[in-house]
Amino acid sequence: MESYPKPPGQDPILPAVLELREETEDAFLYALITDLDVNVTQFKLASTYALYLVARYRASTHFRPDLTPIERAQKLTHTLSRVGAMIQAVIQVSYYFAFCLFLFYF
């Protein structure tokens, strides 16, 4: 059976993705990473799962089908680098809540 490349935006993805537009990315990431109260969140892995779904969407051809695979990888890398920097900043500011942060993010 031959396998043909699918046209952009037609690749199979998980049943659930989180489509995050570039113009709302900053506000979403800020709310998800730095402005989330860990004491109120019922599902402790909610932020981690949301970030995973965003990464899956950004890695797929459903995100900006006009991009080449290299450009898509660069945009995904940039987004995930920003996520890492934001998480690191939260941990540095809230180091005295290290155990709570550990349970929340991992």
N, C-alpha and C positions, 0 to 999 in steps of 0.2 A: 504494500500500500504506500503510495507516494504522499509525502507531506509538503504542502505548498505554504509559503509564508502568508499569513493572514494580512489583510489590509490594515492600515493604522486604525486603532480604535476598535478592532474586532477580536483582539486576543482574549482568551478566557481568563477571568479573574474570579476571585473568591465571591461567594454570594453576598458578602458584605464589604463595602468599601466606604471610606469617608472622603467625599469629594470636597477638597479644600481649595478654594480659589486663591490665586496669588495675592489679590488685593485685600483679602481678609486674613491672610496667614498670620501676620503679626499679632493682631487682636486675639485670634483663636489660640495661638501658642501661649501668649501671655496669660490668658484666662485659664488655660489647661495646666500650665506648668507653674507659674508664679503666683497666681491669684486664687488657687484652689484650696479650700479648707479641708485638710485631711480628716478632721474630726466629724465632718458632716457627710462625707462620701460613703455611701453604702457598699459599693463594689470597689474595693481598694485598688484593683488593677485597672480601673476605668481609664485613667489617663494613659497608662502604658498601652492598653488595648487600642485606644483612640489614635495614639501615635503610630502604632503598628498598621492600622487601617489607612491612615494618611500615607504612610510609606508605601504600602501596597498599591495604592491608587497612583501615587507619583511615579512608581516604577513601571506602571502599565502604559500601554499606548492610548488608553482612554484619557490620560492627562496630556493635553497638547499634542494631538496626533501628528502635527507638522514637525515635531522635533525629531532629530536623529537620535539613535540610541546613545551616542556619546553626550549629546546635549541634555538628554533626559537624565543620564547618570550624573552629570555635573549639577543639574538643578536639585536632584535628590540628595546628593552629597552636601550641597549648600544648605538645604533645609535641615538635614540631620545634624550637621555641624552646629547650626543655630540652636537646635533642640538641646544638644549636648552642652553648649555654652550656657544656655538658660538654666538647665538643671544644675550645672556646676555653680552658677551664681546663687541659686536658691540654697544649695547646701552650704556654701561659704557664709551666707548671711545668717542661716539658721543652724549653725553647727551645734548649738546647745540642744537642739531637738533631733539630734542625729538618729536616735533609735526610731523615732516617729517617722522621719524621712526614709529611713531604711525600709521600714515596713510598708510605707506608701509606694515607693518607687520600685521595690524589688519583690 
